[in-house]
Amino acid sequence: MRCTKEAVEESYQPAFYSRIGLRYQDVIDKTKLGLGSEPWISLIRAEFIGVLGASVIGDHVQQMRVEHLIQINEVQGGLLHLRHGLIKPSPERPEVYFIDADFFTEQREATQHVATVLDTFNRFSGYLFRWVITERLAAALVPQPIQ
């Protein structure tokens, strides 16, 4: 089975790519992890969740959406469009925390360099997620070794 990149290159023979991107969307559901009574500040870094971690009003926040555009120096023209926050999917479900990380570059890139760019974005996405979560949440996610 061929990957999509190989199929595109075989069919269209592009000279370059004008946009390369890798997007990860994570949803943290405290209830499904058995952490329903844990405050968000014990699961997600204070620097990341901002006002949601404030002792005075954190428990009263009903919804929160934050958006950032962050430069990724390791890739020419590399950017991270990061959206995250607290949402309530439906009235009968508890709130969840979402992290939407869209790594991309719109610099022209030769076809042979695409994998390197994607590898870099993949590595940074792992760094981002590990930085965002606390040890408490990491333990609840029950990490498994790569096989």
Order of alpha helices (4+ residues) and beta strands (2+ residues): alpha-beta-beta-alpha-beta-beta-beta-beta-alpha-alpha
